Amino acid sequence: MGPEELPPRSRKWRIFAIAITLLIATPLALYVSTLIMQVYSARQASKMLDALEVLRVGDPASSLERTVPACKIDRMASGCEMFPGWGRWQWQLLSRLPFASDIRRVELLRRAGIQPWYLSVSSSVLDGHVSEIRILAVVVGRDKSLGAEWKISESIPSPFHEPNLGPDEKRTSIGGFSITSLPGGCGINIAVTPGSTPRELQARHINRACLLPFSGCDELNKLLPDAISVLDERGQKWADCHGVIQ
């Protein structure tokens, strides 16, 4: 008996079974593909960060262009597109879910093992050579956002510069900043110069595991462990996102 010869009741049950299978398989396939995309994006971002950490002031602008193909290099500056760990269409889909706030939506993502994050790069170029590079990474933790910002330039930028800075801070400045987007949080910014030590340059290293699915990066000392250790070596106090002095 072929499919066309099935009794009406059997045919209805078959259609019902196919519908149920599709109803289960489609969200599962979307979920698995999202995790795969997250791993792929994290690996791509890790390679890019590795290459950016090697660049120095005075390197040819072409080195930056090879490292970040999205950068549009001209004579004075380069603007790089944001490198997302979570695509725009996924956010749009998530925004349609019946939850009261963005925080609840983010909580849903993290419980499913999906780690929202983004990474952006900008730079300045002078006479075909890199004069400044700025990196900003934001990772959404369990109840807050965590930020890592580092900048490499000829000298400590003016927002960091103060007359009473010691020799360590004049060579490499490490401070904090607030994140006001939802969910709010805090971050660490690092400004390095040609005089920074290898240990201080390593302080910029962002923990790549924080970009992967099922990440457990919920505090700054997990996102930027080397920066925290440099602060500890200097005896410099720092405050976590709850305002607790460490």
Secondary structure, 3 states (H helix, E strand, C coil): CCHHHCCHHHHHHHHHHHHHHHHHHHHHHHHHHHHHHHHHHHHHHHHHHHHHHHCCCCCEHHHHHHHCCCCEECCCEEECCCEECCCHHHHHHHHCCCCCCHHHHHHHHHHCCCCCEEEEEEEEEECCEEEEEEEEEEEECCCCEEEEEEEEECCCCCCCCCCCCCHHHHHEEEEEEEECCCCCEEEEEEEECCCCCHHHHHCCCCCHHHHCCCCCCCCHHHHCHHHHHHHHHHCCCCECCCCCEC
